[in-house]
Every structure is written in C-alpha cells, then in structure tokens.
C-alpha cells in the first residue's frame, strides 16, 4: 500500500527536477566607461546625484522601445546591476577620466561633503528609431537645466552586447556635453 502512495509522489518529483535541469541560464551584461583619459581638466569637487530612469526601463532584463512605442524586452539578457546605478557609475568614471585632478563622486552626500558642482541626471527615454538608438537625457548642473538626445547606429533588432555597447557610447557622448557644461559652471 505504501509503494502505491509513493509512486505518484516520486514521479512528480522526477518531473519537477527534470524541468529545472532544462532551464536556460540568463546572460548578464554591464555598461562600461569609454571616455578617453585627459591630462587636464577641472580640479573642483564634482558630485553626481543617483540617476533616475523611466520605470519601464528599471528592470533586470534589458529592453528598449521602438518608434511605434512598443516595449521590447530581451528575456534572457539581464543587467548585471540595476541600470540606474550602472549609469551613475559609468558617468562618474567617465568624468574621473576627463578630470583626473578633480574629486568626482556620486551621491547622496552629507551636507558637510557637498561638492562645489552638483549634477542631476534624468534619463527620459531609450528608443530605437530604425537603425538609430536614441537616448534622451535631461540634466542640471548647479540647477541649470539642459536636454539633449544622443544617437548611435545599431541593428534594428539589437543583441544584448550591441545594446550595452551602444548605451555605453551614448553615455560617452553625454559625458562630453557634461564636461562642456562643467567648464562653464566652474
């Protein structure tokens, strides 16, 4: 009698374990700083507040929207860290490369540690238009607001590697604009 009761349970357990054995592993990607090192630059303290991103982009899996406003998620491709934190990290590193004499750090910070120059960044959109990936960014340097779009050529159905590389390149373009704004703010 006991054997009859255990057989269905054993069969169910085997099926569950077989399902786990066939799962496809996720692939993880990160953004990389690509700004070239400069020997000169600012020497002020520069602080970057944590970057904000749209909630549809604030997910572990990679994604973008197309020009028909359809959300595309890469189901097996994930960010290795929260995207907003990755963007903040890359912008901080890019600015450190451009301003080796400056104290560049990301916030929040204590009142006693406030930087001379404060940067706030808000990612507005990440849209694929044909073969152009467009990153729309709004930012403030010491309260002065600016907006721009950064485009990189990419396939119409980009792979995760292409997407991560393109966003890293767009952040480099954005860093160049930040650097120009910082020189005007110092």
Helices and strands as residue ranges (DSSP letters): H 2-21, E 27-29, E 45-48, E 61-66, E 71-79, H 83-98, E 103-106, G 111-113, E 117-129, E 132-141, E 144-153, H 160-185
